Amino acid sequence: MFIEPIQPIKGINQINGLSKTVNENEKENKLSFKSIFNNALDNYVEAESKVDEDIYKLSVGESDDLHNLMINTEKAEISLDLLIQLRNKTLDAYNEIMRMGV
């Protein structure tokens, strides 16, 4: 039994009176999962390095700004939570696809 592959949709979307194909719209609105995941990872790394810098400055006496340290710590924690949730949802989607019958 041969299963025919899925073909791309060749429809026309009307956006602001301009007719564009679906493929042209996809190129304009390209937000791939990879770019979203990389942005989340970069945000976490940046927030964590800022926290490390603030902790170092506080420990050597260059700064006494505990308030901003706590804010930056919470930002890093929220960034990590987002990254973990993205990973979990990705694994859930992968497992769901693997459970699909053919």
N, C-alpha and C positions, 0 to 999 in steps of 0.2 A: 504494500500500500504506500503510495507516494503522497507525502504531505507538501502541498504547495506553500512556498514561503510568503510571508506577508509583504504586500507591495505598498509603497508610500502613497498617501492620499494626494491626489492631484486636484484639490479643490481651490476655490477662489474665496478669499476673505475680503469684505468691504471695510476698509479702515479709512475714515476721514475722506470718503469718496474716491479713494485710490484702490484699484484692484491689485492684489498681490497674491502670489501663490503661498501655500502653507509653508513650503521650504524657505521662501524668502523671509517670512515672518519668524521662522525658527532661528534663522541666522541673526536677525536683528535682536531678538529677545533671548539670546543664548545665555542661560544660567544653568550650566551643567552641575550635576551633583558633585563632581570633582572640584569645581571652583568654589562651591558652597562649603564643602568639607575643608578645603585648603584655607579658605578665609577664616573658618571657625578655629582651625588649628593655629593659624598665624595670630589670631586675636588672643588665644590662650597663651601662647609662647610670649607674646609681647606683654600681656598682663602679669604673667609670672615673673618675667625679668624685671619689671617695674617694682613688684613686691620685693624681690631679692635685693634690688638697689636700695629701696626704702629701709629695709631691715638692716642692711649694712650701714647706711648713714645713721640710723638710730643707734646702732650698737657702738659705733665709734664716736658718737657725740656730735656729728656734723649737723644733725637735725633733731628737733624735739617735736616734730609734727606727727603725733600718734594718730590723729584724726584721719589724715590722708592715707596713712599706712593701712588703717582698718578699711577705708573705702576701697583702696586698691586691692586689698586681700579679698573683699567680697566680690569685686569685679572679676578677679582671677577664678574664684570659686564658681561664679555663675558661668564664666566661659568654659570651665571644665565640665560643668553639668550639661551645658549645651553640646559639647563635643561627645560626651558619653551618651546622651540621648540620640544624637545623630548616628552614632555607631550602633546602638541598640536597635533603632528603627531599621537601619540597613540590614542588620543580621536577621531581624524578624521578616523583612521583605524577602531576603535570600532564602530563608527557611520555608517561607510560604511558597515561593516559586519551586523549590525542590520537592515539596509535597504534592504539587499539581500532577494530576494524571495526564497522560498524553492521549 
